[in-house]
């Protein structure tokens, strides 16, 4: 098959089936007619997206379709292992927290990514003594590091460093709290203290993170 005819075949396929995908999206089954290409991975007999971008199905010489995900310049920022992310806690139980990843480094994302923070990844020491509800609450904005893409197609996160943990939390009275120790934050209006796994960040950086998380919430909301 010539390059021109391959491009024509690709264009014809894309015009009918072009969709956008985010990491974790199931694209199709792996079979005699479909194979994983760039920007995808195979898991349990299915092809999943590893990137944010447009799905392309490239017709090969043997008549199979190579399924790819290609990113545009505006879509190319995705979490990778080692990335420090800003995330909002959405759910807490005794074993793990679910999160929405809002920012990677200083970049506010256009798409939400799912994050999973397990009990054993909250602290570097005394992991067996961690009680998640004494570390995080739904609505908290946290700093975390990406460990990997987990089995549940959520990014596995860790806060097991001093600089990671809760960066912004609101008291039950609705006020932004201030850190008073490694494990507590206080409401400036009521002076009520609440337990948290506090991130060690400069005080002047808190205002920036408040503004950035607000911008991310408006973007992805």
Secondary structure by P-SEA (a helix, b strand, c coil): ccaaaaaaaaaaaaaccccccccccccccccccccccccccccccbbbbcccbbbbbbbccccccbbbbbbcccccccccccbbbbbbbccccccbbbbbbcccccccccbbbbbbbccccccccccccccccccccccbbbbbbbccccccccbbbbcccccccccccccccccccccccccccccccccbbbbcccccccccaaaaaaaaaaaaaaacc
